[in-house]
Amino acid sequence: MEKVKVGVVQAASVLFDKGASVEKACDLVETAGSAGAKLVLLPEAFIPGYPRGFSFGMKIGSRDEAGRDLWQRYWDNAMDINGPEVELLGKAARKAGAWLVIGVIERNGTSGGETLYCSMLYFSPKGELAGIHRKLKPTGSERLIWGEGDGSTLPVFDTEMGKLGGLICWENYMPLARMAVYGQGVEIYVAPTADSRDNWQATMRHIACEGRCFVLGCNQFVTKDMYPEDLPCIEELSGQPDVMCRGGSVIVSPFGEVIEGPLWGEEGILYADLDLADVTRAKVDFDVTGHYARPDVFQLKVNTDSQPPVSFDR
């Protein structure tokens, strides 16, 4: 398939509400699918939300009970990879006949812990959960509430519309992480984020030029009044601006040119028809893992093994 229509969704979660966020996500996927999108991208941490403005009661050397209560609320509304919400999202992808990529907060208790991960789920048009990427390095205070992924979740999928993969938010500032994605031949690079600054646009264009791939940047549009009033620690938001995240979703060509967006100050869906032949045309003068690479000088080794904290020889 040389041309493919994509839909980049800029919308807010129903904050701290897993069920309502899943329902909203499914409605948005249906809307984009009805418009002909064969790939639908939703923002970072869409389910159950990016908890902008909160400290979760953590200071160096101490934690408080209200912060633990907020954490409990967040944890309760996180996604269980084996839970019914995954099935609902898969059904939405199947109904739309589209690939769905969505940012979620993933709750993992399989190793006896209760860690949360900032993850990206990939659903095929058949409704199957094709794979998952866990953010390798949460940024700043995100490290207080999210664990770190490992190299076992750095997938690029060989799909009927081209090779699909990407990274989450400031992982995109990690040159070696980008190179690990480029090295798998990515053609459509997805970059859900919570960064709405102007210089993020430069990052999206740089990655497109560097990787010679289409880049789909996706963010939320969030206002302070969207937060539930009964949240523990809600008073922490008193000093925050009314618009807490202004968006900035964008679609960029392999030449670094903006095709659609950036979208500011509202919810909406950006659509574009991507000509995958542009990926080939762009690599005639620059191919980061081909003729422009110097493996005699530089080499990257990626450990793709899972890193469980406890293993048993049976």
N, C-alpha and C positions, 0 to 999 in steps of 0.2 A: 504494500500500500504506500504509494509515494506521497499522497496528500491525506491529511487527517485533520478533522475539526476537533479543537480542544476547548474546554470551558474551565476558566479559573474563577473560583467562587470567593468573593470577598464578603464575609458575613460574620456576625458575632455568634458565639455560643449562647445557649441558654445557661448562663454561668452557674457552676456548681450543681447542675441538674443533668445527670447522665441520660435519663430517659427522654427528656424534652430535647436535649441536644441531638440525640440520635434521630428523633422524629424530624427535627428541622433539617438535619443532614440528608435524610432520605428524601424529603420534599425538594431540597435543592438539587440533588442528583436527578430526580425525576424532571425538574425544570430544564436542566442542562441537557439531559438525554433527549427530551422532546424537541430541543433546538438542534439536535443532530450531533452533539458532542460525543466523540468516541473515547475521550479521556476527560475525566472530571477531577479537579484538584481542589481540596479544601484545606484550610489553614492549619498551622501548628497548634496542637493542643485543643483542637475544636471540641473534643469531648474529654472532660466536661468544662474546659476553659483554661485560659492562661491567667494565673492568679496575680495579675499585675498590681503592684502597690502594697502587697502584704509581706510582712516579715515572718509570719507564723510564730511570733513570740520568741524569736531566737536572737540572742546576743552572745558574744564570746564569753563563755563560762557559765551561761544560764539559759534556761528555757522557761516559758510560763504556761499556765494551764489553759488560758484562752487560746494561745497558739496551738496547743495540742488538740483542743476542740475543733479548731479550724482545719487542722490536718486531718482529723477523723472525718470531717464532712467531705473534704477533698478526696480522701481515700475511698470513702463509701461510694462516691460517684465516679471513680475511675473505672476503666474498662478491664474486664476479665477476658483474656484472649479465648477462653473456652465458654464465654457467657452468651446469652441469647442476643445481645446487641450486635455481636459479630454476624450472626445469622441474618439479622434485619438489614444490616448494611450490605451484606452479600446479595440479598434479595433485591435491594434497590439497584445495585450494579447490574444484576441480571435483567431486571425490568428495563433499565435504560439501555442495555446492550453496550455498555461502556466499561472501560477500566476506571476504577475509582481509587484515588490515593487520598488518604485523610489522616490528619494529625490527631493522635489520641494520647491521653495519659493512661498508660498500661499498668495494671496492678498485677504484680507477679509474686505469688506465694508458693511457687513450686519447690523452692529450695529451703522451705521452712522460714523464710523471711516475709516481710510485708513491704518490699521496696516498690516505689513507683518509677516508671521510666517514661520519658518523653519519646513517643514512638510514632512511626509512620506505617500505616497498614495499606497494603496493595491488594485490591480485589480484581479478579478477572471478569470479563463480560459474562462468564458462566456463573458468576456469583461466588466463586471459590476464593478463599483467602490465599493468595498466591505467595505472600511473604510479608516480612516485617523488617523495619529498620529501627533500631534503638539509637537515640542520640548518643554519640560517643563521649561528648564533653559538655555537660550543662554549663551555662555561662553565669558567672557572678553568683548571686544569691540563689539561682536555680539549683545550685549544688547542695543547698540545704534540704531540698525536698525531692530531688530526682537522682536516681542512680545513673551509672555510666554503662552504656552498651559496650559490646566487644566486636571483634572483627567477623564474627559469625553472622552478623546481620548487616552486611554491606551489599545488598543484592542489586543487580541490574537484570531486568527481565527482557528476554528476546520475544517481543510481542509481534502481532500481525501489523502493527503500525510503526514498528521500529524498536530500538533498544531503549528501555525506560528505567530510570533510576534517579537518585539524587541524595541530598543531605538536608538537614534541618537547621534553619537559622544560622547561628554563628559557627556551626561546623563548616560552613561555606568559607570561613576565613582560615581554615586549616589546609594548607597547600597539599599535604600528603594525603589527606582524606579525599580532596578533589581528585588527585592523581589516581587514587584507587578506583574511583568511579570512572574516570576517563579511560583507564586501562581496561575496562570491561566493554568499551565501545559505545558508551551512552550517546544517544541521539536526541532524546527528549529528557531534559534534566529538570526535575521538580525541586523547588526550594521553598517549602512552607516556612513562615517566619512570624515573629512578633515584633520585628524591627520596622518602624515606620519613618525612619529618618531619611533625609534626602540622599545621604551617601550610600544607603542600601541600594539605590538605583544604580549607582556606579558599580557596585559589586555584582549585580545581576548582569550588567552589560559586559563586565570583565570576564565572568565565567563563560558567557556565550562566546566571546572572542577567543578565550584560552582553550576551551574544550571543543570549539567548533560544533556546537550543539544548540538546539533550541532550549531556552531557559524559561520556565514558568515560575515566576515569583508570586507567592500567595500570602495575604495577610488578612487579619480581621479588622473590622471597623467596630470600635467599642466605646461606649459612653459610660460615665460613672453611674448613671441611674439604672443601668442594666444589672448591677449587682444586687442580690437579695438583701433586703434591709435587716434580716434576722441573722446574718452571718456573724460568727464570733470575730472580734477584732475589726468590725466594719468601720470603727472610728479612725482607723489608720488611713482611710481613703479621703479624709476631710481636706487634706492639703493637695489632693490630686486635681488636675484640670477636668473640666466636664467631658471633653473628648480625650479619652485615655489612650486610644490607638486610632490613628486617622487613616490607616490602610496603606495604599501604595502598591497594590497588586499590579503585575506587569507581565507582558509576554515579549521575549526578545529573540531575534533571529541569530543564526550561527555567525553572522557578520557583526553582531553587537548592536544592531539597529532595533529600536523599539517598534514592535508591530502593533500592540494594543496597550493602552494605559500610559502612565500609571493612573490608577483610580484612587481618588482622594475623597474623604469626607462623607462616604455613603456606602451602603451595601450595594452589591451588584455582581454581575457575572461578565467577565471578559471572554469573548470568543475570538478565535482565529483559525484560519485554515493553514496548516503547516505543510510546506512542500519539502518532503524529506530529502529530495535531491539537492536542496541547498546545503545539507550537511556535507555531501560529497564535493560540491562546488567550492565550499569554503576551505576545504583541506588541500586544495592545490598548492597553496602557498604557506600553509601552517597546519601541521598535524602533530599534536603534542605527544602522542604515543607512537608516532610513525617516523616520518623523515625528519622531523624537528627534534626528535629525542636523541640523546647521546648515552646509550646504555654502557658504552665503554668508560664513561665518566660517572654517570649517575644511575643508580638502581634503587627501586623501592621494593621492599619485601613486606607483604601483608599477611599477618597471621589470621586466618579465617576460622580457626578452631574456637569452639565455645569454651568459656573459662568458668566452669562451675567452681564454687568455693569448696565443695566437698565432693570427692569421687570415691567410688568403692570398686575394688577388683572382686569380681564374682567368679 
